[in-house]
Amino acid sequence: MAQLLMLAIRLYWVLVPASKRGHCLFKVTCSQNVFQVTKKKEFSKGISALLERYHSPRSGYHLFQDGTDERKKMMLANGGIIEADLIADRLLKHLNHTK
């Protein structure tokens, strides 16, 4: 089953042009993350990673700089907070230009 999931992701990478894919909020894209987790761990962990990323809201996020330590962070619409090392570079660049 893991091989089937990874094959589906590879087909997605080949058949769907990058310009037509969604713009992921994360540095490691959703499909890359699911592929890596499936390859390193197992099918069930890959499915869990897929569901986690799928349910991470794509809109309603808020980029901010933490007042206590000045680190850049993102608050997702569901209230989850992720650190800068997980945030897509294109979004961090936007934060730098809005200061």
CORDA-V264550 format. One record per helix or strand of 2 or more residues. SS is the DSSP state (alpha for helix, beta for strand). FROM is the first residue (numbers start at 0). TO is the last residue. Records with the same first field share a line. If there is no record, write none. Layout:
SS: FROM-TO ; FROM-TO
This chain:
alpha: 1-14 ; 17-19 ; 29-39 ; 42-53 ; 83-85 ; 88-96
beta: 61-64 ; 71-74 ; 80-82
